[in-house]
């Protein structure tokens, strides 16, 4: 199962926790769709990155996907020649999200551009880019070439506290990066150090939610969702965290239907709303 579909499988369980609020979340996600077929970012502009989460949030809620509106927006980016790496991978993910038939999608051209971003060691600049790249290959139904070189480069990002960071030699790991590394190891069928589950569990705040780093003062929804996702992949026990994490996620929801990213956030968007669904899905198991 692909990285994208594995997350969606879990996010589909979120309505068990949402109850009657499920319809408000669906309405919020629909409201984020702009007339041009893209989902809006935090400034209101259509953006491929946010379109990923709009599509997948609606999919998780088993809402109809307005593919006929979204497809022209995606076609406007062609083969991604003017996109940065992140948005290039998002283009692949969006196409996979709206259509099972990739006929007419410039698959080979997109993948050539992604492959060109691999470094001399066969990896990418950081674990996040490696995660996006592997996901793009999966979304475009193409085997990832030379996965062993990617794994070797990923292992170089292990840092002194036992987690993973975006630069070798950093003092502290990052929850999202460590979670991405764990998922990459699992997907590529490489051994996962059991200490990673301990490291991630240690990032859980006493009042619920996961911290981005050991030094971060407040938890956030992205770290919480990805941390829970990686722990589930490693089959780590999280029962003791469940009630506190549910309270944390609930504290970020509003009756407008969306989720804030943290207690310090004051803007709703479809990205954090999707991560709210992913977190609730794991907390429903």
C-alpha positions in Angstrom: 0.0 0.0 0.0 1.3 3.5 -0.9 2.2 6.1 1.7 -0.8 8.2 0.6 -3.3 5.4 0.7 -2.0 4.1 4.1 -2.7 7.5 5.6 -6.1 7.8 3.9 -7.1 4.3 5.3 -6.6 5.6 8.8 -8.1 9.1 8.2 -11.4 7.4 7.1 -11.9 6.3 10.7 -12.1 9.9 11.9 -15.9 10.2 11.7 -16.1 7.7 14.5 -14.8 10.5 16.8 -16.3 13.4 14.9 -19.9 12.2 15.2 -22.3 14.9 14.1 -19.4 17.3 13.5 -18.4 15.3 10.5 -20.7 17.3 8.2 -19.2 20.6 9.4 -15.7 19.4 8.5 -16.8 18.3 5.1 -18.5 21.7 4.5 -15.3 23.5 5.6 -13.2 21.5 3.2 -15.6 22.2 0.3 -15.5 25.9 1.2 -11.7 25.9 0.6 -12.2 25.1 -3.1 -11.6 28.2 -5.3 -13.5 28.8 -8.6 -10.4 27.9 -10.6 -10.4 24.3 -9.2 -7.6 24.7 -6.7 -7.8 24.7 -2.9 -6.8 27.9 -1.2 -3.8 28.5 0.9 -3.7 30.7 4.0 -3.8 33.8 1.8 -6.8 32.6 -0.2 -4.7 31.7 -3.3 -5.1 28.4 -5.0 -2.1 26.2 -4.3 -1.1 22.6 -5.3 0.1 21.9 -1.8 -3.2 22.8 -0.2 -5.1 21.1 -3.0 -3.5 17.8 -1.9 -5.1 18.1 1.5 -8.4 19.4 0.2 -8.7 16.3 -2.0 -7.6 13.9 0.7 -9.7 15.4 3.4 -12.8 15.0 1.3 -11.7 11.5 0.3 -11.2 10.6 4.0 -14.8 11.7 4.7 -16.0 9.8 1.6 -17.3 13.0 0.1 -17.6 13.3 -3.7 -14.4 14.8 -5.2 -15.1 17.5 -7.8 -12.6 16.1 -10.2 -14.1 17.9 -13.2 -13.3 21.2 -11.5 -9.9 20.2 -10.2 -8.5 18.5 -13.3 -8.2 21.8 -15.4 -6.4 23.4 -12.5 -3.9 20.5 -12.5 -3.5 20.6 -16.3 -2.4 24.2 -16.1 0.9 23.0 -14.5 1.7 20.8 -17.5 4.6 18.5 -16.7 5.7 20.7 -13.7 8.6 22.4 -15.4 7.9 25.7 -13.5 7.3 24.0 -10.1 9.7 23.6 -7.2 10.3 20.1 -5.8 7.5 20.1 -3.2 4.9 21.4 -5.6 6.1 18.9 -8.3 5.4 16.0 -5.9 2.1 17.6 -5.0 1.1 17.6 -8.6 1.7 13.9 -8.8 -0.3 13.3 -5.6 -3.2 15.5 -6.8 -3.5 13.5 -10.0 -3.5 10.2 -8.1 -6.2 11.7 -5.7 -8.7 12.6 -8.4 -8.3 9.8 -11.0 -7.5 6.1 -11.1 -6.7 6.5 -14.8 -3.5 8.4 -15.4 -3.9 8.5 -19.2 -2.9 11.9 -20.4 -1.0 12.7 -17.2 2.7 13.5 -18.0 4.0 10.7 -15.7 7.4 10.2 -17.2 8.2 13.9 -17.4 7.2 14.5 -13.8 9.3 11.6 -12.6 12.3 12.7 -14.7 12.2 16.1 -12.9 11.9 14.4 -9.5 14.8 12.1 -10.2 17.0 15.0 -11.2 16.7 16.3 -7.7 18.5 13.3 -6.2 22.0 14.1 -4.9 25.3 12.4 -5.7 24.6 9.9 -2.9 21.3 8.9 -4.3 19.2 10.6 -1.7 17.5 14.0 -1.4 18.3 17.1 0.6 16.3 15.9 3.6 13.9 13.2 4.8 10.8 15.3 3.9 11.9 15.4 0.3 12.7 11.7 0.3 9.2 11.0 1.7 7.6 13.2 -1.0 9.7 11.6 -3.8 8.8 8.0 -2.8 5.2 9.0 -2.5 5.2 10.6 -6.0 6.6 7.4 -7.5 3.9 5.4 -5.8 1.2 7.8 -6.8 2.3 7.6 -10.4 2.5 3.8 -10.2 6.2 3.5 -10.9 8.8 1.5 -8.9 11.3 3.7 -7.1 14.8 3.3 -8.6 17.7 2.3 -6.4 16.0 2.4 -3.0 19.2 1.3 -1.2 20.9 4.6 -2.0 18.0 6.5 -0.6 18.1 4.4 2.6 21.8 5.0 3.0 21.4 8.8 2.7 18.5 8.6 5.2 20.6 6.9 7.8 23.0 9.8 7.7 20.3 12.1 9.1 20.2 10.3 12.5 21.4 12.7 15.1 22.8 12.6 18.6 19.5 12.4 20.6 18.4 9.3 18.6 15.9 11.0 16.3 16.2 12.3 12.7 16.8 15.8 11.5 17.1 17.5 8.2 20.8 18.1 8.6 23.5 15.6 9.8 25.0 16.7 13.1 22.0 18.6 14.5 21.7 18.3 18.2 18.0 17.4 18.3 15.7 15.3 16.1 12.4 16.6 14.7 9.2 14.7 15.3 7.9 15.0 11.7 11.3 14.1 10.2 11.7 11.1 12.5 8.2 10.0 11.7 8.9 10.3 8.0 12.1 8.3 8.4 10.3 5.5 10.2 7.6 5.4 7.4 10.3 5.3 4.7 12.1 2.4 6.4 8.8 0.5 6.8 7.7 1.1 3.2 11.1 0.1 1.8 11.2 -2.9 4.0 14.3 -1.9 5.9 14.8 -2.6 9.7 13.5 0.2 12.0 15.4 0.8 15.2 13.0 0.1 18.1 14.4 3.2 19.8 12.6 5.4 17.4 9.3 4.5 19.0 10.7 5.5 22.4 12.0 8.7 21.0 8.6 9.6 19.5 6.7 8.6 22.6 8.9 11.0 24.6 7.7 13.8 22.4 4.1 13.5 23.7 3.2 16.5 25.9 1.8 15.9 29.3 -1.5 17.6 28.3 -1.7 15.7 25.0 -0.3 16.2 21.5 3.2 15.8 20.3 6.0 18.4 20.4 7.9 19.2 17.2 11.3 18.9 19.0 12.4 18.3 22.6 12.8 22.1 23.0 9.4 23.1 21.6 7.1 24.6 24.3 3.7 23.6 22.9 2.4 20.6 20.8 1.1 20.9 17.3 -1.3 19.0 15.1 1.2 18.0 12.4 3.6 16.5 14.8 0.8 14.7 16.6 -0.7 13.2 13.5 2.6 12.1 12.0 3.9 10.9 15.3 0.8 8.7 15.9 1.0 7.4 12.3 4.7 6.3 12.7 4.0 4.8 16.1 1.2 2.7 14.6 3.4 1.6 11.8 5.9 0.4 14.4 3.1 -1.2 16.4 4.1 0.8 19.5 1.5 0.9 22.3 -0.2 4.3 22.6 -3.2 3.5 24.7 -2.0 5.6 27.6 -1.8 8.7 25.4 -5.2 8.3 23.8 -7.5 10.4 26.0 -5.0 13.3 26.4 -4.3 13.3 22.7 -8.1 13.3 21.9 -8.5 16.3 24.2 -5.6 18.1 22.5 -7.1 17.5 19.0 -10.5 18.5 20.2 -9.1 21.8 21.5 -7.9 22.7 18.0 -11.3 22.1 16.3 -13.8 24.9 15.7 -17.5 24.9 14.8 -16.5 26.4 11.5 -15.4 22.8 10.7 -11.7 23.2 10.5 -8.7 22.6 12.8 -6.0 25.0 13.9 -2.4 23.8 13.7 -1.6 24.6 17.4 -2.8 26.6 20.4 -0.8 29.5 18.9 -2.5 29.4 15.5 -5.4 31.6 14.5 -5.9 30.5 10.8 -7.9 27.5 9.6 -6.8 25.6 6.5 -7.4 22.3 4.7 -3.8 21.0 5.5 -4.3 21.0 9.3 -7.9 19.9 8.9 -6.6 16.8 7.1 -4.0 16.2 9.8 -6.8 16.5 12.3 -8.6 13.7 10.5 -5.5 11.6 10.4 -4.9 12.0 14.2 -8.5 11.3 15.0 -8.4 8.2 12.8 -5.5 6.8 14.8 -7.1 7.7 18.1 -10.3 5.8 17.0 -8.4 2.5 16.7 
